[in-house]
Amino acid sequence: MKTVKTTRRTNLAPVITHGLSFRNSTGSLYGCPADAAYGLPGWLSGDERETWHNQRGDMDYVIVSYGTPIAWRTPSGWYTVEQRFSVTTSRHQSQVRQAIAGI
């Protein structure tokens, strides 16, 4: 599957609506089918980690920032992580939330 390269200004809504794999220029933010996501749940802690493990079998798409899942899609809809991370990951989270809201 081809990977779409994105920038900070890229509207992610069309990319994630179609379940396309994407990555930014540094590879710090990417989205992919859930079965292609590896090395996770990264820095998730507490309730977020538990939610990840409980929903893992139902996920079909995951968005990852610096090796930590920040959003994923299940048949019941999108889940976005509320946990706070670095400034860059917070920017990624904002970008992803805006894209999901635009779907």
N, C-alpha and C positions, 0 to 999 in steps of 0.2 A: 504494500500500500504506500502511495506517495505521501510524504510529509509536507504540509504547508508551512512555509516559513512566515513568522509573524513579527511585527514590530509593536512597540508600545501603543501606537495609534491604530493598530489593526482592530477592526470590529470583529470580535470573536464569535458573536452570535451565529452568523452563517456557518462558520467552521464547526462549532460544536453541535449545532442543530443537525448537521449531516453526519456527525460522528467521525469527522476527519481527524487524522493524526496531525498535530501541529507542534512546532517548537519555536521559541524565540531564537535570536541570533547567538546567544550564549548557551542555550540549552537549559537554562535555569527554570524556565516555565515550559511545560509541554502538556499535551493532552493526547490520549490514546485509548483504544479499546481496553477494557479492564483486564483482559487476559494477557495483554502486552505490558502492563505496569509491573515493575519488579522492584525489589528492595524496599518495600513499603511496610509499615505505616510511618516511617521516618520519625519526626519529632512530635507526632500526636501524643497527647497525654490524657489520662483520666477518661472522662466521658466520651471525648472525641475518638480515642483509641477503641473503646468498647463499641461505639457506633460503627466504626470502620469494620471491626471483626464481625459484628452482627449482620451487616449489610453486604459484606464482601461477596457472598455467593449470588446476590441479586444484581450486582453492578454490571453495567455494560460499557461504561465510559468513565474515565478518571482524568482529572486535571491535577498536575503535580507541580509544586514549586520547591526547588532545591531538595528533591528527594522525598518530600512530604506531600501527601494528598491534601488538596485544599477544597476540592469539590468532586462529587461523583453523581452519576445518574443511575437510578434504579427504575423499575417499572412504575413505582409510585411517584417519581419525580426527582428533582435535584436536591442534593444535600450539600450545603456549604459549611465549611468549618468556621466556627466562631473564635477559636483559639487565636491569640495574637502571637506573631512571630517577628521577624526582622522588618525593617522599613521596606525593603524590596519585596518580601513576601506579602506584606500588607498591601503594597501597590498591586501585586499580582491578584490578591484576593478581591480588591476593589474592581479591577478590570474584569475578572471572571463574574462577579456578582452583577455588574452592569450588563454583561453579555447574556447571562441567564435571565435577567429581568426583561431583556429585549426579545426573548424567544416567544 
